[in-house]
């Protein structure tokens, strides 16, 4: 009997078989720290990295989400740990990097996924607490993570940092000025860090997702069905999946992108090319 298997399904099956048999994956022997790793895109990255043989440290401030993610992740691989930390707190970031390096001896990949989106009014009505929450998490916190990870990566001979920016950092987002400004900052930070650290062996890149179906996207929707409207107006007639972002992030984290640094990949299913979605 001949069984026909579609190519994408076959690829997925082979990856799982590799992981299962401990054969080399694209992140074999790599220690990967993923902030915001307990939910949405971060969780998808956690699972995908484990499938590729990586050792993953999930960092998040949400204890319940960490627990749930670890339960799922351990069905893929046991090489997963967690640290409960708030990336906007300098001492907590310093501790999370130090404890990771103390435990594993090196840090090879940092994915900066921790982020918050709060919808705001027009500029004159933006409150200081809204500005601070968004900036402290999305930009300052991300910078703290890079600040402490970079010297460790340089010390151990190199590494790869992948920052999660947003299409809003390119086209702006009138429903949250602070969010889009924070994400523009992430793109700029990525570029400057690449300038400073590529020569020292660390590649620094970013992905700028369009609308992706996660807790953040659903939580920020102003009304039930708002995401469906975004999907209807999208060139692909759908929004993106967290697993699709995980593939781009895996590419940037792995040796497959060995000659890429300082780049931001727009992963929006063609919405910016089609006139923008926000
Ligand atoms: P999510 O809400 O599902 O996941 C974000 C995670 O970050 C949560 O687990 C949360 O607990 C964690 N987090 C938030 N603040 C933190 C802090 N201070 N310290 C530690 N952890 C913290 O959201 P999603 O959609 O997976 O977002 C991941 C990244 O992708 C974010 O940076 C977001 O801005 C970005 N993004 C998301 C898009 C979307 O449409 N979902 C579009 C473009 C960018």
Boltz pocket constraint, residues with backbone or C-beta under 6 A from the ligand:
constraints:
  - pocket:
      binder: B
      contacts: [[A, 35], [A, 36], [A, 37], [A, 38], [A, 39], [A, 40], [A, 41], [A, 42], [A, 59], [A, 60], [A, 61], [A, 62], [A, 65], [A, 85], [A, 86], [A, 87], [A, 88], [A, 112], [A, 113], [A, 114], [A, 115], [A, 116], [A, 117], [A, 137], [A, 141], [A, 164], [A, 165], [A, 166], [A, 167], [A, 208], [A, 209], [A, 210], [A, 211], [A, 212], [A, 213], [A, 214], [A, 215], [A, 216], [A, 217]]
      max_distance: 6.0
